Amino acid sequence: MPGFDAIIDQERPIRVLTSLLTSGKIPHGLLFTGIEGIGKRTVATAFAMACNCTGRLAEERAGAEACGECPPCRKIAMDRHPDVLRVRRPVSRSKLAKSGTCAKLWP
């Protein structure tokens, strides 16, 4: 999984996320929104990996990049890390309307 340097046309979000990482002031949750295909999942995965990385690159770069090789990085890349949750929108609004608890969250 690529780090922030491999992501193109997302300079502002990456700058914000990098500053969160280097300052150590990471919020308990982030919501990545935008049109389909813009790179939300890629940026979110790179951020999650950088937050949880225990490899050598995390120490060398003050936590702004992930090594991609340590156990937490590999688990996140495989979508199997217990502390990283990806919330996806339902495929259709009719499925959402049937779920009373989710209907309150979706406008």
C-alpha positions as CSV (number, residue, x, y, z in Angstrom):
1,M,0.0,0.0,0.0
2,P,1.5,3.3,-1.0
3,G,2.2,6.1,1.5
4,F,1.2,9.7,1.1
5,D,3.9,10.4,-1.5
6,A,2.3,8.1,-4.0
7,I,-1.1,9.9,-3.8
8,I,-1.7,12.5,-6.5
9,D,-4.0,15.5,-6.5
10,Q,-4.8,15.4,-2.8
11,E,-2.2,17.9,-1.6
12,R,-4.5,19.8,0.9
13,P,-6.0,16.8,2.6
14,I,-2.5,15.1,2.9
15,R,-1.1,18.3,4.3
16,V,-3.8,18.4,7.0
17,L,-3.4,14.7,7.8
18,T,0.4,15.0,7.9
19,S,0.2,17.9,10.3
20,L,-2.1,15.8,12.6
21,L,0.4,13.0,12.6
22,T,3.4,15.2,13.3
23,S,1.6,17.1,16.0
24,G,0.3,14.0,17.7
25,K,-3.2,15.5,17.8
26,I,-5.1,12.8,16.1
27,P,-8.9,12.8,16.5
28,H,-10.7,9.7,17.5
29,G,-12.4,9.4,14.2
30,L,-12.3,10.9,10.7
31,L,-14.9,11.0,7.9
32,F,-13.6,10.9,4.3
33,T,-16.2,12.2,1.9
34,G,-16.3,13.0,-1.8
35,I,-17.2,11.8,-5.2
36,E,-16.5,8.2,-6.2
37,G,-13.0,7.5,-7.4
38,I,-11.3,10.5,-5.9
39,G,-9.1,8.5,-3.6
40,K,-10.8,8.6,-0.2
41,R,-10.1,5.0,0.6
42,T,-6.4,5.2,-0.4
43,V,-5.8,8.4,1.6
44,A,-7.7,6.9,4.6
45,T,-5.7,3.7,4.4
46,A,-2.4,5.6,4.2
47,F,-3.4,7.7,7.2
48,A,-4.5,4.6,9.3
49,M,-1.2,2.9,8.5
50,A,0.8,6.0,9.5
51,C,-1.1,6.2,12.8
52,N,-0.6,2.6,13.7
53,C,2.8,1.9,12.1
54,T,5.5,0.3,14.4
55,G,8.2,0.1,11.7
56,R,11.4,2.0,11.3
57,L,10.0,4.6,8.8
58,A,7.5,5.8,11.4
59,E,10.3,6.7,13.7
60,E,12.5,8.3,11.0
61,R,9.8,10.4,9.5
62,A,8.2,11.5,12.8
63,G,5.1,9.4,12.2
64,A,4.2,11.0,8.9
65,E,4.7,7.8,6.7
66,A,4.1,4.2,7.3
67,C,6.6,1.4,6.6
68,G,4.0,-0.9,5.0
69,E,5.9,-3.9,6.3
70,C,5.2,-4.1,10.1
71,P,2.2,-6.2,11.4
72,P,-0.1,-3.3,11.9
73,C,0.5,-2.0,8.4
74,R,-0.1,-5.4,6.8
75,K,-3.3,-5.9,8.8
76,I,-4.6,-2.5,7.7
77,A,-3.7,-3.1,4.1
78,M,-5.7,-6.4,4.3
79,D,-8.6,-4.6,6.0
80,R,-8.1,-6.9,9.1
81,H,-6.9,-4.5,11.8
82,P,-9.2,-4.5,14.8
83,D,-8.7,-0.8,15.5
84,V,-9.5,0.4,11.9
85,L,-13.1,0.5,10.8
86,R,-14.2,1.5,7.4
87,V,-17.8,2.5,7.2
88,R,-19.3,2.2,3.7
89,R,-22.5,3.7,2.6
90,P,-25.3,1.3,1.6
91,V,-25.6,0.4,-2.1
92,S,-29.2,1.7,-2.3
93,R,-31.3,4.1,-0.2
94,S,-34.1,1.5,0.0
95,K,-31.9,-0.7,2.1
96,L,-31.1,2.2,4.3
97,A,-34.7,3.1,4.8
98,K,-35.4,-0.4,6.1
99,S,-32.8,0.0,8.9
100,G,-34.3,2.3,11.6
101,T,-31.0,3.0,13.3
102,C,-29.1,3.9,10.2
103,A,-31.9,6.0,8.7
104,K,-31.2,8.6,11.4
105,L,-27.6,9.0,10.2
106,W,-28.3,9.4,6.5
107,P,-30.0,12.6,5.3
